[in-house]
């Protein structure tokens, strides 16, 4: 792993050197800060010294994040600077990842393979599993802080939604497109470092990245609910199930339906999320109708939610006075309420217990007054 990491660092530093040739003044200032303020960062000796130390190549990233802040926000120079920093950081991360992929292609056994549980996927279009477990230097605390600082910088330069000027929207779109590439490169680096796309470290990092991406898209348009396609695409590629469900329910329901058809495991995750988030309860009832779970799974899912269980029973009734469904449904509602009261967890919520008692009493009384079908 150490040898492969060294190769990755050299590749990342070489990419930085190419950008240095494009904007030498910008990099001179960044090298000056990276060297703790020693020297000017412009002399050939200082440049040579810095680029001869690949073990410290990431020290340049926090300094680059400060460059756009030296320019007045709202100016064309500030927009250009932010977009430039996006490109530099993406190039840095991508160069390291490409070098790792090249090493694995030419020397497949140079890195240990991941464990089977780290390769699980819900969707066919998500990011491909890693083939070798390298070091986690791309997700070191210093690099994560630098990436967060650059995302924050990107949000700072974006106009507020009320500033609806065509020029501002055009410039903001450039920043958002650059931010999208930065977020994708960051998530690729995180996946390569954390390996398991569903593990807590990856989930925590992914949540922060997608939150910033969604906020950026919201600044571009007033009606952000229908325009977060970039965030949705990233959530799909890197399997952030919660974000994908929330956004696809708002802006691309057929996409969610397609995913539900493909994966039974994902289907259960959607049911669980819809039950846990009150604003998604209507989506739960729709999904149960479109993708009916087994009776045993439905009972398991709804056990903590008796009020939704009896709502589902009553929603299933049709042609009430032409069938005998009402008595059976009311009996089921009564049984659900009684069982919920008997469970120990209801003692923690006295108001809920009282409501369930009232519901059981109403259902019992209603059973004796249900109109019968005409003979």
C-alpha positions in Angstrom: 0.0 0.0 0.0 2.8 2.4 0.8 4.5 1.9 -2.6 1.2 2.4 -4.4 0.5 5.5 -2.3 3.8 6.9 -3.3 3.0 6.4 -7.0 -0.4 8.2 -6.4 1.3 11.1 -4.7 3.8 11.6 -7.5 1.0 11.5 -10.1 -1.0 14.1 -8.1 2.0 16.3 -7.8 2.8 16.1 -11.5 -0.8 17.2 -12.2 -0.3 20.2 -9.9 2.9 21.1 -11.6 1.1 21.3 -14.9 -1.5 23.7 -13.5 1.4 25.7 -12.0 2.7 26.4 -15.4 -0.7 27.8 -16.4 -1.0 30.1 -13.4 2.4 30.5 -11.8 1.5 33.6 -9.7 -1.4 31.7 -8.1 0.7 28.7 -7.2 3.6 30.9 -6.1 1.3 32.4 -3.4 0.0 28.9 -2.5 3.4 27.4 -2.2 4.4 30.4 0.0 1.6 29.5 2.4 2.3 25.8 2.1 5.8 26.5 3.2 4.5 28.2 6.4 5.2 31.7 5.0 8.9 31.0 4.3 10.2 32.5 1.0 8.2 34.0 -1.8 7.2 30.8 -3.5 8.5 32.3 -6.8 12.1 31.3 -6.9 13.1 28.2 -8.9 14.7 26.8 -5.7 11.6 27.1 -3.7 9.4 25.6 -6.5 11.9 22.8 -7.0 12.0 22.1 -3.2 8.2 21.9 -2.9 7.6 19.7 -5.9 10.4 17.3 -4.8 8.4 16.4 -1.7 5.4 14.3 -2.8 4.7 13.2 0.8 3.5 16.7 1.4 1.7 17.4 -1.8 -1.7 17.9 -0.2 -0.5 20.9 1.7 -1.2 23.0 -1.4 -4.9 22.4 -1.3 -5.9 24.6 1.7 -3.7 27.4 0.3 -5.5 27.2 -3.1 -8.8 27.6 -1.4 -7.7 31.1 -0.1 -6.8 32.4 -3.6 -10.4 33.4 -4.7 -11.0 35.1 -1.4 -8.3 37.6 -2.2 -10.6 38.9 -5.0 -13.8 40.9 -4.6 -16.8 38.6 -4.7 -19.2 39.3 -7.5 -16.3 40.2 -9.9 -15.5 38.1 -13.0 -12.1 37.4 -11.5 -13.6 35.8 -8.4 -15.9 33.5 -10.5 -13.0 32.5 -12.7 -10.8 31.8 -9.6 -13.3 29.5 -8.0 -13.8 27.5 -11.3 -10.0 27.3 -11.6 -9.6 25.9 -8.1 -12.4 23.4 -8.8 -10.4 22.2 -11.8 -7.1 22.0 -10.0 -8.5 20.0 -7.1 -10.4 17.6 -9.4 -7.2 17.1 -11.4 -5.3 16.4 -8.2 -7.8 13.7 -7.0 -8.4 12.2 -10.4 -4.7 11.9 -11.1 -4.1 9.9 -7.9 -7.1 7.6 -8.6 -6.0 7.0 -12.2 -2.5 6.1 -11.1 -4.0 3.6 -8.6 -6.1 2.1 -11.3 -3.1 1.8 -13.6 -1.0 0.1 -11.0 -3.8 -2.4 -10.3 -4.2 -3.1 -14.0 -0.5 -3.8 -14.5 0.0 -5.4 -11.0 -3.3 -6.9 -9.9 -1.9 -8.3 -6.6 -0.2 -5.1 -5.5 -3.2 -4.2 -3.2 -5.3 -6.6 -1.1 -8.8 -7.2 -2.5 -11.9 -5.9 -0.6 -14.1 -8.1 1.5 -17.3 -9.4 0.0 -19.6 -7.4 2.3 -17.9 -4.2 1.0 -19.0 -4.8 -2.5 -22.8 -4.8 -2.0 -24.8 -2.6 -4.4 -28.5 -1.8 -4.9 -28.3 -0.4 -8.4 -26.5 -1.4 -11.6 -25.5 2.2 -12.5 -23.8 3.0 -9.2 -20.1 3.4 -8.9 -18.1 0.3 -9.6 -16.7 -1.5 -6.6 -13.0 -1.1 -6.0 -10.7 -4.0 -6.9 -7.9 -3.2 -4.5 -7.8 -1.6 -1.1 -5.2 1.2 -1.0 -4.2 3.6 1.7 -6.7 6.3 2.8 -4.4 9.3 2.3 -6.9 11.0 -0.1 -9.4 11.2 2.8 -6.9 12.4 5.4 -8.3 15.0 7.8 -6.3 17.8 6.1 -7.7 16.9 2.7 -11.2 16.6 4.0 -11.0 20.0 5.6 -9.6 21.5 2.4 -12.4 20.0 0.3 -15.0 21.3 2.8 -13.4 24.8 2.6 -13.6 24.8 -1.2 -17.2 23.7 -1.2 -18.0 26.5 1.3 -16.1 29.0 -0.8 -18.3 27.9 -3.8 -21.5 28.5 -1.9 -20.2 31.9 -0.7 -19.8 33.3 -4.2 -23.2 32.1 -5.4 -25.9 34.8 -5.6 -29.0 34.5 -3.3 -32.1 33.2 -5.2 -33.8 36.6 -5.2 -31.0 38.1 -7.3 -32.4 36.9 -10.6 -30.2 38.5 -13.2 -29.3 36.6 -16.4 -25.5 37.4 -16.0 -25.5 36.2 -12.4 -27.3 33.0 -13.3 -24.9 32.3 -16.1 -21.9 32.8 -13.8 -23.5 30.8 -11.0 -24.1 27.9 -13.4 -20.4 27.8 -14.2 -19.6 27.6 -10.5 -22.3 24.9 -9.9 -21.0 22.8 -12.8 -17.5 23.0 -11.4 -18.8 22.2 -7.9 -20.6 19.1 -9.3 -17.3 17.9 -10.8 -15.6 18.6 -7.5 -18.2 16.7 -5.6 -18.0 13.7 -7.9 -14.2 13.6 -7.7 -14.4 13.9 -3.9 -16.9 11.1 -3.7 -14.8 8.9 -6.0 -11.8 9.5 -3.7 -13.9 8.8 -0.6 -15.1 5.5 -2.2 -11.5 4.5 -3.0 -10.4 5.3 0.5 -13.4 3.9 2.5 -14.1 1.0 0.1 -17.5 0.2 1.5 -20.0 2.6 -0.1 -22.5 2.0 2.7 -20.2 2.2 5.7 -20.5 5.0 8.2 -17.4 7.0 7.2 -18.5 7.0 3.5 -22.1 7.9 4.5 -21.0 10.8 6.7 -18.7 12.3 4.0 -21.3 11.7 1.3 -24.0 13.4 3.3 -21.9 16.6 3.7 -21.0 16.7 0.0 -24.6 16.2 -1.2 -25.9 18.7 1.2 -23.6 21.4 -0.2 -24.5 20.3 -3.8 -28.2 20.6 -3.1 -27.8 24.0 -1.5 -25.8 25.2 -4.5 -28.6 24.1 -6.9 -31.2 25.8 -4.7 -29.4 29.1 -5.1 -29.6 28.9 -8.9 -33.4 28.8 -9.1 -36.3 29.8 -6.9 -38.1 26.5 -7.4 -35.3 24.3 -6.3 -37.5 21.3 -5.6 -37.8 20.5 -9.3 -34.2 21.3 -10.3 -31.9 19.3 -8.1 -30.9 16.9 -10.9 -27.2 17.1 -10.2 -27.7 16.1 -6.6 -30.0 13.3 -7.6 -27.5 12.0 -10.1 -24.7 11.9 -7.5 -27.0 10.3 -4.9 -27.7 7.5 -7.5 -24.1 7.0 -8.5 -22.9 6.8 -4.9 -26.0 5.1 -3.5 -27.2 7.6 -1.0 -30.6 5.9 -0.6 -32.2 8.6 1.7 -31.3 11.5 -0.6 -32.2 9.6 -3.7 -35.7 8.6 -2.4 -36.5 12.2 -1.2 -35.4 13.9 -4.4 -36.8 11.3 -6.9 -40.1 11.4 -5.1 -40.2 15.1 -5.8 -38.7 15.4 -9.3 -38.5 12.0 -10.9 -40.9 9.4 -9.6 -40.6 7.1 -12.6 -36.9 6.8 -11.8 -37.7 5.7 -8.3 -40.2 3.2 -9.6 -37.6 1.7 -11.9 -35.2 1.2 -9.0 -37.9 -0.4 -7.0 -38.5 -2.9 -9.7 -34.8 -3.9 -10.0 -33.9 -4.5 -6.3 -35.9 -6.2 -3.6 -33.4 -5.1 -1.0 -33.8 -1.5 -2.1 -37.5 -1.9 -2.0 -37.4 -2.7 1.7 -35.1 0.3 2.4 -37.6 2.6 0.7 -40.5 1.2 2.7 -38.5 1.7 6.0 -37.5 5.3 5.1 -41.1 6.2 4.0 -42.4 5.0 7.4 -39.6 6.7 9.4 -40.1 10.1 7.7 -43.6 11.5 8.2 -43.5 13.6 5.0 -43.0 10.4 3.0 -46.1 8.6 4.4 -48.1 9.3 1.3 -45.3 7.8 -0.8 -45.4 4.7 1.4 -49.1 4.1 0.7 -48.4 4.6 -3.1 -45.5 2.2 -3.0 -47.4 -0.5 -1.1 -50.0 -0.3 -3.8 -47.5 -0.4 -6.7 -45.0 -2.8 -5.2 -47.0 -5.0 -2.7 -44.7 -6.5 -0.1 -45.4 -9.9 1.4 -47.9 -10.0 4.2 -45.2 -11.0 6.7 -42.9 -8.2 5.6 -45.8 -5.7 5.8 -46.6 -6.8 9.3 -43.0 -6.5 10.3 -42.6 -3.0 8.8 -45.9 -1.7 10.3 -45.5 -3.1 13.8 -44.1 0.2 15.2 -46.7 2.2 13.3 -50.2 0.9 14.3 -51.9 4.1 13.2 -50.6 3.6 9.7 -51.5 -0.1 9.8 -55.2 0.7 10.4 -55.1 3.5 7.9 -53.9 1.0 5.4 -56.8 -1.3 6.3 -59.4 1.4 5.8 -57.8 2.6 2.6 -58.2 -0.8 1.1 -62.0 -0.7 1.4 -64.0 -0.3 -1.8 -67.7 -0.4 -2.5 -68.4 -0.4 1.2 -72.1 -1.0 1.2 -72.0 -3.7 -1.4 -69.5 -6.0 0.5 -68.9 -7.2 3.9 -65.5 -5.5 4.2 -66.3 -2.9 6.8 -67.0 -5.3 9.7 -63.8 -7.2 9.0 -61.8 -4.0 8.7 -63.1 -2.5 11.9 -62.3 -5.8 13.7 -58.8 -5.6 12.4 -58.4 -1.9 13.4 -59.6 -2.8 16.9 -57.1 -5.7 17.2 -54.3 -3.5 16.0 -55.1 -0.9 18.6 -55.4 -3.4 21.4 -52.1 -5.1 20.5 -50.3 -1.7 20.2 -51.5 -0.8 23.7 -50.3 -4.1 25.1 -46.7 -3.6 23.8 -44.3 -2.1 26.3 -43.1 0.7 24.1 -46.5 2.5 24.3 -46.0 3.2 28.0 -43.4 5.8 26.9 -46.1 7.9 25.2 -49.2 8.3 27.3 -51.0 10.4 24.7 -50.5 7.7 22.1 -51.9 5.1 24.5 -55.0 7.1 25.2 -55.5 7.6 21.4 -55.2 3.9 20.8 -57.7 3.1 23.6 -60.1 5.6 22.0 -59.6 4.0 18.6 -60.3 0.5 20.0 -63.5 1.8 21.6 -64.7 3.5 18.5 -64.0 0.5 16.4 -65.9 -1.8 18.8 -68.9 0.6 18.9 -68.9 1.0 15.1 -68.9 -2.8 14.5 -72.4 -2.9 15.9 -73.7 -0.1 13.7 -72.3 -0.9 10.3 -75.0 -0.8 7.6 -75.7 -4.2 6.2 -75.8 -4.9 2.5 -79.4 -5.1 1.2 -80.5 -8.7 0.7 
